[in-house]
Amino acid sequence: MVKKRHTAQDTGESIPAVAFAAPAGRPAGVEVLTLAELRERADACALAVPHRPDFHHLLVVDEGRLRHTVDFRKYELSVNDWMWVRPGQVHHFGNLSGVEGRLVLFESGFLDPATAAAARLEDWFGPAVHHPEGEQARAVDCALRHLHQEFGALRGLPLEVHIEVLRHLLAVLVLRASRMSAPAGGGEARGGAGAVRGEGDGRAPDGDGVCEASETFLRFRDAVERGFTRSRRVEDYARQLGYSPRTLSRATAAATGVGAKEFIDRRVVLEAKRLLAHGDQTAARIAVRLGFADAANFAKFFQHRTGSTPISFRAEVRGPA
């Protein structure tokens, strides 16, 4: 994401895929910086280009207002608002001038598996914007300040001990952050506070209630994330996971409010929108990437789900040249 630290990988995707790269002399897997430092290191135009990082962004606004776009939803964050962008989501920054804040970049693998599970790091569809208040806000801010201080200096510790300190402090932060309250109204997926404009019909099902989700749904959700370009059939996932299709649909409906088939189709639509909006691949090529037999089948599927043809959607979301 930042030129001096991250490089786009040549994956053949139309959306730049960005890998985490630690700054020289810093431990791999985590970085803490201010938005002022981000402005110094990165070209504003580069930050404004939609990209797909493979690491987490956890950001809090300290001064001013920040505009940020995540998967077709535009947000305006005010002081003390937090944003959590997860690996694989397509996002880009707005104008960073006049905005101050702190940003934590980290790879999921930097944390131990128990922490990752407790913080629900794999909940790719969790709310992006949070507005903690009172003791909750003070606790998460304290955790970030401590992590930021330790990241800036070894404090007389050997490097391997310093890394473990950062790992534990990051664990405290993400555990606190994962319990932050989303904005009133159910968060951005339902058009609550923080969302300026969005494409709600194309998002994957939101994560509200995933903390209460069953193991059945969590396994299904992860299987869909790995396999939605190969299969859109509930029966295939049921066979793979050892459940009946009806069991998957009940578990998915309980966690997300939609059935298993709808969940799969929404994930396909989201990826199609990403590729159409942020790249120049033809509809035929996108159809192949998403597992459709041909462009006609893809166009029919997309129009049925969104009310728009792929080409019309691309023109609409990009606006006048």
Helices and strands as residue ranges (DSSP letters): E 8-9, E 17-18, E 30-34, H 35-41, H 44-48, E 52-53, E 56-63, E 66-70, E 73-77, E 82-85, E 91-93, E 100-106, G 108-110, H 113-118, E 129-130, H 134-151, H 159-177, G 188-190, E 195-197, G 200-202, G 210-212, H 215-227, H 234-241, H 245-256, H 260-278, H 283-289, H 295-306, H 310-318
